[in-house]
C-alpha cells in the first residue's frame, strides 16, 4: 500500500476552515508560514479563480506564493482579498506574546498539523 503526500489544501474546504487555518498561522507562524498558508488557500480555492480576481497571471501568483518568495505587500493584499480575507489589528496582551514565543520554541507539532487538528477540534499529536 502506497502513501500519499499530505496537502493542506485538500482540507481547506470551507470558509470556516480557511479562516481557522489562516488565523492559526498568523498567530503562531512567521512571514514565510503566512505566505505559504495564503498559497495553500489559493490552491484550495483555485489559482485560476484567484488569478481572475486579482488580475495577476497564474505564473505570477505561483511565483509570489512559492517557498522563500518575498512578494510585494500589494500582491498579498490582492490575494488576501480574493480568498475572502482581510487584515484586522487587535491588541495582544504581553502575556500572550510570551506564550506565542514559547510555543514556537517548544512545539514539536508541525504548524500544518496543528491548524488542521485545531480546526477539527482534535488534539494535535506529537
N, C-alpha and C positions, 0 to 999 in steps of 0.2 A: 504494500500500500504506500503510495507516494504522499508527500506532504506538499501543501501549497503555501506560497508566501503570504504573510499577513498583510492586508491592505486596509488601513483605517477607513478609506473612502467607501468601502463596502458596508460599513456600519453607520455612516452618516446619512441616514435615510429619512430624517425628519428635521424640521426647523428646531425642535427642542434638543435633539441630539447634537446638531451642529452648534447651537448656542452653548450647550454644556461643554462640548469639546473645546471650542474656541476660548471660552471663559477660563477653563482649566489651564490651557496653555498660556493665556495672557497672565494669569495669576502666578503660575509657577515656572514658566519657561523663560527662555532668553529670546533675543531677536531672531535667531535662526529658527528656533522652535515655532515662533509665531508665523514667520514667512512660510515654513513648511506646512503648518496647520492650515493656513489660508489656501495653500496649494492643494492640500488634500480635500478641502471643502470644495474648491473649484472643480476638481476632478469628479467628486461625487455629484455635483450639480450638472456638470458637463462643460468642458472647455469651450465648445462651440457657442453655447449659450452665454457664457461669461465673456467670450470674445465679442459677440454681438452687442452685449450690454455695455461693455467698456470702450468699444471702438479700438481695441488693441488686437493685433493679429495673434493667432494661436502660437506661432513661434515666439513672439514677444512675451506672451503670457508664460509659456513654458520656461523661457529663459529667466524671467523675473521671479518665478516661483520655484526655481530649482535649488538644490543644495548649494550652500555657500553664496547664493545670489545676494546682491545688495541693491534691491530695487528702489526706485525713486519713491518718495512719500506719496506723490500724486498718483502713481501707479497703484500703490497699495490701497489708497483711499477709493479709487475707482473699482478695484476688485472687491474690496470690503463692501461697498455699496451694492455691487452686483450680486453678491452672495447673501444680501439681506441684512448686513451688519452695520453697525455704527460705533463710533467711539464715544464713550461716556466716562467722565472722570469722577471718581469718588475719593473721599479722604480715607486713607488706610491708616488705622491705628498703629503706633510704633510697635506695640507688642506683636501685631500680625506680621510686620515686616521682618522681625526676628524669627518668627515661626516659619515664614516662607524661606528665609535663608537657611534655616536648619533642615528643612525638608529637602532642599536642593543638595545639601551636603551629605545627608544621611540616607536618603531613599535609594533602595536598590531596584525599585519598581520603575519600569520604563514609563515615560510620560504618556505614550500612546495607550498602553495597557491601563494606566491609572484613569485616563479620561474615559475609556470605554467602560471600565468597571464602575466608575462613579456615576456615569450616565445611566447604567443599567441597574444601579442600586446594589451592586455586589461589592464584596471586599476584595481589594487587589491581592494578588498572590506575589510572594517574594521569590 
